[in-house]
Every structure is written in C-alpha cells, then in structure tokens.
C-alpha cells in the first residue's frame, strides 16, 4: 500500500487533532486509586471511531470504569508476525493554577493542542486510532494481525490495565512487535539528525516506608519519639543520597546523539566525573534527564499519617512513599541495599512495603520492526537515522517485554521541538503538542504498519 499523499495526510491529521481534543476533554485522571481514571469515557469515544468494517473489537473492564479496548485487523497468515499499536487513555492529576490555559480544554492555540495528556500520551493514542481506522477503510489486509490496544491505568502501574490483561486475557493482546510511548525527538546535526526510539526503560521499585514513634501530647515534646520528626530525617537522607553512576552502552549511544565536544563527552563517560559534569548543565530539565540516565534515583513524593493527625497529638505512625527507578541489572535486593546505605541508622526505624517492583527491560534492535521504522522515518526526513535510547520512566512496554515481545517507544515529532522542552511537559504545567508532530506521527503508524505487515 502506497504512502499517504498530502491531501490524505491533512485529512487524517485533522481527525487525529479532533480526537485528541476530545480525549483531553474527557479528563480521565488517574490518581492511583481504583475509583479514579474513568477511562471508560475515552474507551467509548475510541470505540465509536474504530467501529466499522474490517475491525473486530472487544472491551475489558476488570474494575468498574477502568475500561480497555482491543481492536484488530485480522491477518491473512496465522504464522506471520503481529504488530500492536498501544496507547494509554488515562492521564495524571493537574494543578490548574499553574497553567496558562484550561488543562482540560483541549484548545488549539497557535498550532498547538493544549491539555493534560497532550504529550503523555493521548497524542499517540488518538493518532494510532485514526491510522488503524483509515487502514481498515482502505481495505488493508495485513499478513499478520494489526492490533490497536487502548489501555487503562498506565499512569499508576497497570494493575487495572495492561498488567491485568497480560495475567487474565493474554491472548487478546499478545503480539510479536509493539509500538507505544514515547520517541521521535530529533537530536544531533540538522543535516543528518538522530531520531530517538526508546528500546529500554529503567525499572520501577516504588516503596512505602512506615516510620513508628510514640504518641503523646503536643504540649510536652521534650524527649518524645515523634514519628514525623524521624520521617523528615528519612526524607532528607533519601534526597541527599548519591549512588554511584553507571556507564552503559545505551548511555554511550545517547551521548553520540547530543553533538557534544570531545572533552565534555569524555567527562560524561568517566564515572568519577559524571556527577560534577552534570552539575554544570545550565538547564534543570536537561541535568535531571542526564542524571536519571546514569543513576538509580530516589524521590520521596508522598507523606501521610497512618491515621488521622492532629495539631496537639505527637504522631506515632507516618508513611512515606518513595519513587525509586533502577538501572538495568538491579534487583529488589539491590534496592534494599541502597536504602540501607542511604538511611544508615534510621533504616532500623522503618518498615518497608513493596508497592511496585518491575525490573528494567530492553528490546533488541536487529528486528524487522526497527527496519520498518527506519524506512518510515526517512519518508519525511531522508537523512534522519533512528537511534536506540533508554526512557527513565516506565511504560506498558515493560509488560510486553515480559511477555516476550519486541517493544519500542516511538513517534515522530517536529524538528523544532527540543528534548528539554518536550520533557518539561510530561506531568508538568502547560502540556501541549504541535499539529506538525501530530501529522508526522499519524503518517508514521500508517507507513510502519503497511511496511511491516503488508
């Protein structure tokens, strides 16, 4: 099947933008509780878009309102490899006071669509749906199955989404190859840019630390055992903890794309110099990303009492939730060693509960999918080259990799969108995506699917 002409691409882009606006306005906010998310709203919309000849569709709802949708264009050869385009339908909470525009308005302003989820990842979810419906309308018959998976609960660990599906409805979503969030940023020289494709991601090892103390009256704090005071020291030690950096092959590849001078590159490859070199990076977002690529990270993000706290009662029970991201090869035992090292004598004062414990995952690049991505990228950018990268967050790609699939975080974004700017919009204020990136990504899904499965 031929690539899209300009008129066809314009029509599909307009449809992708309109669908993105609707998904943003549905405000499927996942705060981590089973009762949040309400992804059924976006599933209903996507089902309307995808319903029609050539597509088989199933809905799954393991928890009320947490609906995932699987749409399939059946392949002609049961032995041919299958491709899944996977996009999540939930978004993270938002502080509207920090935004210049309504975070759930889905407004198109100066060529950009604004709203929570515009980059994480409703832009991809919407463009994938439009591309799949268009392929079905054009009579595309793939050799292997083409699957579209609109999944709930990615933002809080996948228990009501991909993890549940893998454990309970594996046959419905199983695929040889998977494309999901996120990739497509341009780096390096403009005459021959690198386009990042995420082939690996760090592990996620969320922990809940429980600090015990002794209750008492707030008017007599002398010699008290205040759990909140101890918890504050735990938080401070975690924030100050500096584990040793690790230099991996993906880190070397990442530096190759940044167009650095030789001296700076060598400093960033030297474990003894990485930390002080990163401290010289002028932008906070850039420094944070480079640090996360080379270190296990610890971010204490939630604190609360084990029961209702009151101003005049010395607390005896405080909980701290810590977002820990591990490097490839690290295990749960390694996480525990990190905590012992960071907390020292305070380690014996805490109880540790595992919230999530998923190891880092990687997919190889010597695959037909990588080759199809390479060809699809050169359609709009003839001199561009895909380059493998590691994402420092987690995605549902990790679940597919555990199932044996090759999974990449992909997309194709405007060359004018910088990596630092793009990264700042993830879970941040003023999240938005430009229409040019929507067009490029919509074309990418079409071209990869027809090249790989045609």
N, C-alpha and C positions, 0 to 999 in steps of 0.2 A: 504494500500500500504506500502510495506516494506521501511525501511530507505535506504539511498544510501550506496552502498559499496564503497570501497576506489577508485576503478577504475572509477566508475561513478562520484564520487565527484571530482576527479582530472580533469576529462574532463569538468565538469561544472565550476570548479574554473578557468580553463584556459580560458573558454569562458567569464566568468564574468570579468576577468582581461582585456582581449582584448577589451571587450565592454566598460569598464571603461576608458581605454586609449583613445578610440575613442570619448567618451563623453567629456573628458577633452580637447582634441584637437579641439573640435568644438567651444570652448570659448564662451559659451552662457552667457556673462557677463551682469548682471542686475545692472545698476547704479541708478535705481529709476525712470528713465524717461520712458514714454510709448514706445519710439522708441528703447530702448535698449533690452537686453535679447536675442532676436533672437532664442528663444527656438525651433523654427521650425526645426532648424538643428538637434537637439537631438531627437525631435519627429520623424523626418524622419528615423533616424537610428533605433530607438526603434521599429518603425512600421515594418521595414524590418526584425528585429529579431523575432518579435512576429507573423508575418503573417504566417498562415498555418492552417491546420485542427484543429478544436476544439476550436478556439478562435474567438470571434466576436470583432470587433474593430470599434471605432468611434473617429474622430478628432474634436476638437473645437478650434476656433480662434477668440476670442472676439475682439482682436486688431491685426492688421497685424503683422505677425511674432511671436506672442505670443501664440504658439500652445500647447494645452494639448491633451493627448492621453488617452483613456479609452479602455482597453482590458478586455474581460470577458470570463471565462469558465462557462457556464450556469449550474446551479444546477439542480438536479433531483427532488427536493422537494421545491415548491414555498414558503412553510411555514418555511423552515429551515433557521437558521441564516446565514448571508453572511459575508465574510471577504474581506477587501480591503487592498492590499499592495500599499502604496502610497509613491512615491519618486519624489522630485522636480528635474527639469532639468536645472535650472539657477544657476549661481554662482556669488559671489561678485567680485568687481574690485580688482586689484592686483597692487602692486608696484614691478615690476620685478627686480629692483635694489637690493632688499633685499633677493633675492632667490639665492640658490646655483646652481639650475638647472632651465631650462626653465619652467615657471609656466603653460604653455600650451603645453608642450612637451609630457606629458603622459608617461614618460620614466620609465622603470622597472630597478631599480638600487638596487643591494644587497637585493633583496627580497621585495622591496617596490615600489609602484607605486606613482610617484611624479606628482603633478599638482593641480591647483586650482579646488576645488570640490572633491578631493580625499577622504576627510572625511565629507564634507558638500555639498551634501550628495550623490554624484554620485556613491560612492561605494555601497550604499544600492540600489539606483535606478537601477544600472546595474545588481546586483545580484538578485534582485527581478524579473526583466525581464527574466533572464536566468532560474530561478526556475519555473516561470509560463510557459514558453515555453516548458521546459522539462516535466512538469506535463501533459501538453496537448499532447505531443509526446508519453507519456507512457499510454495514454488513461484514465487519471484520470477523473472521473466523480464525482464531489463533490455533497453533499446533498444540500448545499446552494451555491449561486454564489461565485466564486472566482474572484475578480476584481483586475486589475492592473491599477493604476492611475498615469501616468507620467505627473506632473503638472508644469505649468509655474508660474513664478512670486512669488515664496515663499519668496525670499530674500528681497522683498520690500513691503510686506504687503498683497499680494494675490489678488489685485484688478483685475489683468488680468489673474488670475488662479483660485485657489480654492474658493475664495470669490465669484467671478463671476459665477463659476459653481454651487455653492450652491444656489445662487439667481436666476439663469436662467435655469440651466439644472440639477436640484437636483436629479431627478430620475436616471440619468446616473451614478451618483457616490454614491448614498445612500448605506450605509452598516451598519450592526449591530456592526461589530468589525473592527478596523483599526490598522494596524502596520505601523509606519513611523519612522522618525528620533527622537532621537538617543538614544541608550542604549548599553548595552553589556560589559561595563567595569567591571573588576574584582577588588574587594576590600576585605579587611579583611584577615583572616588566609589562607594560601595556601592550608592547608589540608581540609578546608571547606569554600571556598570563597563565597562571595556575588556577584551576578551579577546584576548590576543596570538596572532597567527598569523604564523609565520615565512615570509616571502616571499623572503628573501635570506640569503646567508651569505658570510662572509669567505672569501678564498682561502687555500689551504694551500700553503706553499712550504718543505717540510722540506729541510734541508741537512745534509750530513755534512762537517765541516771536519777536514782532516787536517793536523796540525802535525808538521813534521820537525825533528829535532835531530841530535845526535851521541852515540853510545853511549860509555860509559866506566864506570870502577869507582866505585861509590858512596862509597868511602872518600876520594876526591880530587875533590870537586865544584867546586873553585875554577876559574873561567873555563870551566866546562863549558857545553855547549849542551843543556840539559835540556829535552826537548820537553814534559814535564809542567809545568814552570815557565812556559813560554811559553803552554801551553794554559790554565793558570789565569788568566793575564792576559787571554787571549781571552775566557774565560767572564766575567770581571769586567767587561770593556768592553761585552759584549753585555747583561749585566744592568743596566748603568748607562745604556745608550743611550736617548735620549729623542727619538724622531722627532716631527715636528710633527703636531698633531691635525688632523683633517678634520671639517668640519661638513657632513653630508649631509641630504637630505630625510627619510630614514628616522630619522636622529638627532633631527630636529625632531619627527617623529611620536612617537618613543619618549618624549621629554620631555613631550609633551602627555598621555601616559597616567599620569604619575607624580604628578600632583596637587601640583606644586611652586609655591612662591610666585614672583611675577614676577621678583624680584631674583635668586633662585637660578637660575631658568630662563635669564635673560639672561646670567648669568655662564657657564652651561654651553653657551651658544651663541656665546660670544666665544672664538675660537681663542687669544687672548692670556691668557685667564683660566681656560680649562678645566682645565689641569693643577693649578693651585693650588686650584681649587674642588673637584676630585675628591679631593684630599688631605685635605679636611675631612670627607669622608663617614665616619661612625663605624664602619660595618661593612666588614671587609676584602672579603667577597664582593661587596657592593654596589659598592664602589670599583673592584674589579678588573673587574667587568662593564662599568661605565660607561667605564672607561679603554679596554677592548678594543673597545668600540663606536666609538671615535673615533681609534684609533691602529693603525698596524701594530705588531705585537708580536713580541718575540724572547724565547724561553725555552730556554736551553741545558739539556737534560734528561738527556742520556746522555753518559758519558765512558768511554773504554776504550782499551786499547793495541792497536796493530796486530798485536802478537804478545804472547806471554806476558811479563808484567812480573815483576821480582824485586827484592827489597829492596836488594840491593847492586849493581844494574845501573842506570846512568843511562839513562833511556828515550830512544829516538831517534824514536819514532813513537806519537803519541797522536791518537785520533779523538774528536770532539765532535759529537753530533747535536743540532741546533737546530730547535725547533718555531717556525716563522715563519708568522704569519697576516696576510694582506694585505687592504687595503681595496679596494673596487670601483675598477676602472680601473688598478690597479697590475699591472705585468708582471714577468717574470723579470729583465729589465734593471734595473727599479726595485729589486728585491731586492738585486741586486749592488751598486747604488749605496748602498743602506742599509748593507750590510756594509762597504763601503769607508769610509763615514763613521764607522761605529761603531768599527772596528778601527784606523783610521789606519795607522801604520807597520807594525802587525802583519799587515795584510792581505796583504802580500807574503810572509809566512811560512807561509801556509796554501794547501792545495789544496782546492777545493770540488767536492763531488759532489752532484748533484740526486737527492733521494730521491722527493719528490713536487713537482709544480708545477701545481696546478689553480687557475685564476683565480676570483675572486669571481663569484657568479651571482645573478641576480634574476629573479623572475617577476612579471608584471603582475597587477593585482587587478581589472581590469574584465572579469571572466570569469563564466560560469555557475557554476563551482565556488565562487568567492567568494560568490556569491549564495546557493548552497545551504548553505554553511557559516553564513552569516548567519542563515538561517531555522532551521537546526538548533540553533544556539546559543540562540535565543530561545525554544525549546520549554521548557527548564528555567529560563532566565533571560530573561524577557520584555523587560527594559530593557537588556540587555547588547548591546555592539557589538564586532564583530571589528576589530582594528587591525593593520596590517602592521608587522612587525618584522624585524630582521636578527639571525640567530644568529651568535655569534662563533666557534663551532666549525665542523666540516664534517660533512655528512651525505651519503647517497647521492642526495639531491635534486639535487646538482650534476651528477650523471651524466645524470639525466633531463632537466635543463635543457639540457645539451649536446646531447641528442637532440631538442630542440625542444618538450618537454612543459612544461606549467604545473605546477609542483610547489610544494606548501606543507608546512611543518611544522605539524601540527595536533594535536588532542586537546582535551579539556575537563576541567579539573581543579576540585577543590573550592575554593570561595572562601576557605576557611580556610588554604589552603596559600600561604605567601608566596613571592615570587620569590627572595628571598635564601636561604631555607631550601631551596627546591627546587634551586637552582643548586649549593648546597653538597653535595648528594648525588650529583651527577654525578662519577663517578670518585673519589668520596670515601668516607669511613667511614660506616657506618650508613645505607646506601642503603635506601629503603623508599618505598612508595606506599600511600595510604589506599584503602579499599574504596569510599568515595563517589566518588573520582576514577575508579576502575575502572568504576563504573556509568555515570557521565556520559560517559565516553569510548566505552564499548560502545554506548550509545544514539546517540552522535554518528555513528559509522560507519554504523549502520543508517539513520539519518534522511538523511544526505548521499547515500548510495547510492540510496535509493529516490526522493529528490527529484531528483537529477541524472539518473538513468538510467531512472526509472520512467515 
